[in-house]
């Protein structure tokens, strides 16, 4: 079972019978359905009774890849990964470990899984997490890899540490004594989804925008329009100012806007980095799952939805991410 905390970190278990970590779960008993087995194992291992009603992945694991005696390898395994949901502090505090097998648990950044788990287990967990974010239904895997990769799989999203900005979010303009070091935009398509960029070489996610430059003449909107053109070949209509983030140890401010996305041209290389970003549309909630902005992210998300409503843009239902590899007619979204 894949369980995350409110920061999107994954629960892993340290066990006394192997050197690598595991997701909660285990082998089914004779004639036991997999979902029932997952529910039983989580109760035995964490002391928590949970609902199992959504699958994330089904993985065929070849016999040769199993770290087991030869007599136990045929014909391999079928593993099911279920969605344990997002646990809040109260649910986490209710965890009670058994006297044996589970020595400790921790919530870890997804990018740490390859260092903590066996290669196959890490691939399976990351594929399941991407399937949860993508919301297209369970992924079919072979040795941990999807047979029909989504854009998140092809970009290898979450294999590097997510951008971490646990900074307080403030409604209203930044104080004059703070230097603006970043301007990012939540660019909303007609269907209520936002434009997210994935770096092609790392899979890291970012919102369109960037740092001010001299030609911008201190105008944050000039910065945002320039960066959006350079990074995403995109244009936007009149924006709404959302607020700002403040660095806790430096006199810096990071501005946030929301605006209707009006045009997407053919992608080109960002002159600042030489990369051509992968462009996707995601719900604001899906976008946040690709970042580690901490609990202040909820305040920013609320501001995004208030701006969306003011702009007359509908709220997007959770749905699979849409890749935008070419110039796009936004009216078809």
C-alpha positions in Angstrom: 0.0 0.0 0.0 1.3 3.4 -1.0 0.7 6.0 1.8 1.8 9.6 1.8 1.8 12.4 4.3 0.5 15.9 3.6 3.9 16.9 2.0 3.7 14.1 -0.5 6.4 12.0 1.2 6.0 8.2 1.0 5.8 5.9 4.1 8.5 3.2 4.1 9.1 0.5 6.6 12.5 -0.6 8.0 12.3 -4.3 8.7 14.5 -6.7 10.7 14.7 -9.4 8.0 16.3 -7.4 5.1 18.6 -4.4 4.5 16.2 -2.5 2.3 12.9 -0.8 3.1 9.5 -1.8 2.0 6.0 -0.3 1.5 3.5 -1.6 4.0 2.0 -4.9 2.9 3.0 -8.5 2.4 2.0 -11.9 1.0 -1.7 -12.9 0.8 -2.9 -15.9 2.7 -4.4 -18.9 0.9 -7.5 -17.9 -1.0 -7.3 -14.3 0.3 -8.1 -11.5 -2.2 -5.2 -9.1 -2.7 -7.1 -6.0 -1.4 -8.2 -7.9 1.7 -4.6 -9.0 2.2 -3.3 -5.4 1.9 -5.8 -4.3 4.5 -4.9 -7.1 6.9 -1.1 -6.5 6.5 -1.4 -2.8 7.1 -3.4 -3.4 10.3 -0.8 -6.0 11.5 2.2 -3.8 10.6 0.9 -0.3 11.5 -2.0 -1.0 13.9 -4.3 1.0 11.6 -7.5 -0.2 10.0 -7.8 1.4 6.6 -10.1 1.3 3.5 -8.7 -0.4 0.4 -10.8 0.7 -2.6 -8.4 2.0 -5.3 -5.6 0.3 -7.1 -2.5 2.1 -8.3 -0.5 -0.6 -10.1 -0.3 -4.3 -10.9 3.3 -5.5 -11.4 4.4 -8.7 -13.1 7.8 -9.6 -11.5 9.9 -12.0 -13.4 11.4 -15.0 -11.7 14.9 -14.0 -12.5 14.5 -10.7 -10.8 13.4 -12.1 -7.4 15.9 -12.1 -4.6 14.9 -15.5 -3.5 16.2 -19.2 -3.6 15.9 -20.8 -7.0 13.2 -23.2 -5.7 10.9 -20.2 -4.9 11.4 -18.2 -8.1 9.0 -20.0 -10.5 6.8 -18.6 -11.9 7.6 -15.1 -10.5 5.1 -12.9 -8.8 2.1 -10.6 -9.3 2.2 -7.6 -6.9 -0.7 -5.2 -6.4 -0.1 -1.7 -5.1 -3.2 0.0 -3.5 -3.7 3.6 -2.7 -3.5 4.2 1.1 -4.2 7.9 0.7 -2.8 11.0 2.3 -2.5 10.7 6.1 -2.6 13.7 8.4 -0.8 14.1 11.7 -3.6 12.5 13.7 -3.5 9.3 11.5 0.2 9.1 11.6 0.2 9.5 15.4 -2.2 6.5 15.6 0.5 4.2 14.1 1.5 1.3 16.4 4.3 -1.0 15.3 4.3 -4.7 16.2 6.9 -6.3 18.5 8.8 -7.8 15.6 9.5 -7.4 11.9 8.9 -3.7 11.6 11.7 -1.8 13.4 10.7 1.7 12.4 8.9 3.8 9.7 9.6 7.1 8.1 8.1 9.3 5.4 10.7 10.0 2.7 11.0 12.1 -0.4 10.1 10.0 -3.5 13.6 10.6 -5.0 15.1 8.8 -2.0 13.4 5.5 -2.8 16.1 4.1 -5.0 18.6 4.6 -2.2 16.4 2.9 0.4 14.6 0.1 -1.5 15.7 -2.7 -3.8 15.7 -1.5 -7.5 12.5 -3.3 -8.4 10.6 -2.1 -5.3 11.7 1.5 -5.9 10.6 1.3 -9.6 7.2 -0.1 -8.5 6.6 2.5 -5.8 7.5 5.4 -8.1 5.4 4.1 -10.9 2.5 3.7 -8.5 2.9 7.3 -7.2 3.0 8.7 -10.8 -0.1 6.7 -11.6 -1.8 8.2 -8.5 -0.9 11.8 -9.6 -1.8 11.1 -13.2 -5.3 9.8 -12.3 -5.7 7.6 -15.4 -6.3 4.4 -13.4 -4.0 1.6 -12.3 -0.7 1.2 -14.2 0.2 -2.2 -15.6 3.9 -2.9 -14.8 6.5 -5.4 -15.8 9.4 -5.5 -13.3 8.3 -2.1 -11.9 8.1 -0.3 -15.3 4.8 0.6 -17.0 4.0 -1.1 -20.3 2.2 2.1 -21.4 4.2 5.0 -19.9 2.5 8.3 -19.2 4.2 11.7 -19.6 5.3 11.5 -16.0 6.9 8.1 -16.6 8.6 9.3 -19.8 9.9 12.4 -18.0 11.0 10.2 -15.1 9.2 12.7 -12.8 10.0 12.5 -9.1 13.3 10.7 -9.5 15.1 13.9 -8.4 14.2 15.9 -5.3 11.2 18.1 -5.7 11.6 21.8 -5.5 11.3 22.6 -1.7 10.1 26.1 -0.7 8.5 25.9 2.8 7.9 29.6 2.8 5.0 31.5 4.2 2.5 32.8 1.6 1.1 36.3 2.1 -1.9 37.9 0.3 -1.0 41.3 -1.0 2.1 43.1 -2.3 5.6 42.4 -1.0 7.1 45.1 1.3 9.3 47.6 -0.5 12.4 46.5 1.5 12.2 43.0 0.0 14.0 42.3 -3.3 11.9 40.4 -5.8 14.0 37.4 -6.9 11.3 35.3 -8.6 8.0 35.7 -10.5 5.9 32.7 -11.2 2.5 32.3 -12.8 -0.4 29.9 -12.4 -1.5 30.0 -16.1 -5.0 28.6 -16.4 -6.4 27.0 -19.5 -10.1 27.3 -20.4 -10.8 24.0 -18.6 -9.3 25.1 -15.3 -6.1 23.2 -15.5 -2.7 25.0 -15.2 0.5 24.9 -17.3 3.3 22.9 -15.6 6.8 22.5 -17.1 8.9 19.4 -16.7 12.7 19.5 -17.2 13.6 16.9 -19.8 16.9 15.8 -18.2 15.8 15.7 -14.5 12.0 15.3 -14.6 11.8 18.3 -12.1 8.6 20.3 -12.2 8.3 24.1 -12.3 5.7 26.7 -12.9 6.4 29.1 -15.8 8.3 32.2 -14.7 11.8 33.1 -13.3 14.1 35.7 -12.1 14.0 39.4 -13.1 16.6 40.6 -15.6 17.7 44.1 -16.5 15.5 44.5 -19.6 12.5 44.0 -17.4 13.1 47.4 -15.8 11.9 46.2 -12.4 8.4 45.3 -13.8 7.4 41.9 -12.5 4.8 41.4 -15.2 7.5 42.1 -17.8 9.6 39.4 -16.1 6.7 36.9 -16.1 5.8 37.5 -19.8 9.4 37.2 -20.9 10.0 34.0 -19.0 6.7 32.4 -20.1 7.6 33.1 -23.7 11.1 31.8 -23.3 10.3 28.7 -21.2 6.9 27.7 -22.6 6.3 29.6 -25.9 3.1 30.8 -24.2 1.1 34.0 -23.8 -1.4 35.0 -21.2 -4.1 37.6 -20.7 -4.4 40.2 -17.9 -3.2 38.6 -14.7 -4.4 38.7 -11.1 -1.9 39.2 -8.4 -2.1 36.4 -5.8 0.5 37.4 -3.2 4.1 36.7 -2.3 6.4 34.2 -0.5 9.0 35.5 1.8 12.4 33.9 2.4 12.9 33.3 6.1 16.6 34.2 6.2 17.0 36.7 3.4 15.2 39.9 2.4 13.7 38.2 -0.7 10.2 38.0 -2.1 8.8 35.6 -4.6 5.7 36.9 -6.4 2.8 34.7 -7.6 0.2 35.6 -10.3 -2.7 33.8 -11.9 -3.8 34.5 -15.5 -5.8 33.0 -18.4 -3.6 31.1 -20.8 -4.3 32.5 -24.2 -1.7 30.9 -26.6 0.7 28.0 -26.8 3.1 28.1 -29.7 5.6 25.4 -30.8 8.0 24.7 -28.0 11.6 25.9 -28.3 14.7 25.8 -26.2 14.9 28.1 -23.2 17.7 30.5 -24.0 18.8 30.5 -20.3 19.3 26.8 -20.1 19.2 25.3 -23.6 16.4 22.9 -22.5 13.1 22.4 -24.2 10.7 21.9 -21.4 8.0 19.2 -21.5 4.7 21.1 -21.2 1.7 19.5 -19.5 -1.7 20.6 -18.3 -2.6 19.5 -14.7 -5.2 20.4 -12.1 -3.7 22.8 -9.5 -3.9 20.0 -7.0 -1.9 17.6 -9.3 0.6 20.4 -9.8 1.2 20.7 -6.1 1.9 17.0 -5.8 5.0 17.6 -8.0 6.4 20.1 -5.6 7.4 20.1 -1.9 6.1 23.5 -0.7 5.0 22.3 2.7 1.7 23.3 4.4 1.8 26.9 3.2 1.0 25.5 -0.3 -2.6 25.2 0.9 -2.9 28.9 1.2 -1.5 29.5 -2.2 -3.8 26.9 -3.7 -6.8 28.6 -2.1 -5.7 31.9 -3.7 -5.4 30.2 -7.1 -9.0 29.0 -6.9 -10.2 32.4 -5.8 -8.5 34.0 -8.8 -9.8 31.2 -11.1 -13.4 32.0 -10.0 -12.9 35.7 -10.5 -11.6 35.0 -14.0 -14.8 33.0 -14.8 -12.8 29.8 -15.4 -14.3 26.5 -14.2 -12.7 24.2 -11.7 -11.1 21.3 -13.4 -12.0 17.8 -12.4 -9.1 15.5 -11.6 -8.1 13.8 -14.9 -5.0 12.5 -16.7 -2.2 15.1 -17.4 -2.2 16.3 -21.0 1.2 16.7 -22.7 1.4 19.7 -25.1 4.2 18.9 -27.5 3.1 21.2 -30.4 1.3 24.5 -30.9 -2.1 24.0 -29.3 -5.5 25.5 -30.0 -6.6 26.2 -26.4 -10.3 26.3 -27.5 -10.2 22.6 -28.0 -9.3 21.9 -24.4 
